[in-house]
Amino acid sequence: MTIKRDTAQRRASRWMGSMAAAGMLAAPMAAVAGPLDLYIERTAMAAADRRCGFFDAGLRAALEAGRVQTRNAAMRGGATPDQLSKADAHARASAATVICDAADVTEAAAHVRSAFQGFARLRQITYPGETADWRADRTSSAEIHRWRLAQQTDFAGGEMVFGLAGRDSRPVLLALASFADGRTPYAARLVLRDEGRAARPYLDLRGDQDLARRLPPAGARRTYAAVARSKAGLDLRPETMGPGWAFRFPDEAALRLAALDPREAVAIEFLFSQGPAVRRAYVEVGDFAAGRAFLQVAAR
């Protein structure tokens, strides 16, 4: 569920003043003014909620999921990290000056509450990407392992499901893969951009949608080795997938993945002792962060 931009702009403008027009939406930001405006509004409302306590925990988590999604939309539209940082600072500064019990402020909070109540009740949602979708599922399940946030892809010699899986509200990051020749990898590793070495993503956006072009050069990469390996269980393996193996990655890897630009890609490398030593599958970062925030609604 998404608030329409024109409606959200009218509702929030009463208490946010004119900061969206205070210079940061001038060209070259015109192309991303829509998603950037909405990101500012949701960031400001989230900051005001932390100060004034407008929402309960479930709705607060739903607002955060929507806020992250609009941030990603702005980045896809061309917003730079510096522009987003300035927008974030303006939004928080505006929220810091609101009077919590002012009529226009409580009215704006009521509109947001109404808009996000339906979203907070959702149990499943799909986040479309350029090359693949993230499917999020926060259905309660204490007995059955299930994919909570997953992207499925084919690669040379196999197929893979990658994402967050588990029984409860604390899923773990997994790669589950099946190989056409039935071979068994002895290890796996997740490869992504190291923000400490490369503050900006390396993006080749020439339209060929080759995710391999959206990884940084070797010197700007970080690698997380899988911390556990097991046979892929029937509860997580798609019906169309043959027998395979599941690899679990450390929790920190999920945090780093959520911090990446949605246009980036990461690679999962499966290691073999014979034949081709490495088989590589690529995953579009997309709205992983928004999906992860959506799952947090279930934890409230």
HELIX and SHEET records of a PDB file:
HELIX    1   1 ARG A    5  MET A   16  1                                  12    
HELIX    2   2 MET A   19  ALA A   21  5                                   3    
HELIX    3   3 MET A   29  VAL A   32  5                                   4    
HELIX    4   4 ALA A   33  CYS A   52  1                                  20    
HELIX    5   5 ALA A   57  ARG A   76  1                                  20    
HELIX    6   6 PRO A   81  ALA A   96  1                                  16    
HELIX    7   7 ALA A  103  ARG A  121  1                                  19    
HELIX    8   8 LEU A  211  ARG A  214  5                                   4    
HELIX    9   9 ALA A  218  ALA A  220  5                                   3    
HELIX   10  10 ASP A  251  ALA A  258  1                                   8    
HELIX   11  11 PHE A  288  GLN A  296  1                                   9    
HELIX   12  12 VAL A  297  ALA A  299  5                                   3    
SHEET    1   A 7 GLN A 124  TYR A 127  0                                        
SHEET    2   A 7 TRP A 134  ASP A 137 -1                                        
SHEET    3   A 7 ARG A 146  PHE A 155 -1                                        
SHEET    4   A 7 GLY A 158  GLY A 166 -1                                        
SHEET    5   A 7 VAL A 172  PHE A 179 -1                                        
SHEET    6   A 7 TRP A 245  PHE A 249 -1                                        
SHEET    7   A 7 ALA A 228  LYS A 231 -1                                        
SHEET    1   B 4 ARG A 221  ALA A 225  0                                        
SHEET    2   B 4 ALA A 187  ARG A 193 -1                                        
SHEET    3   B 4 ALA A 265  LEU A 271 -1                                        
SHEET    4   B 4 VAL A 278  GLU A 284 -1                                        
END                                                                             
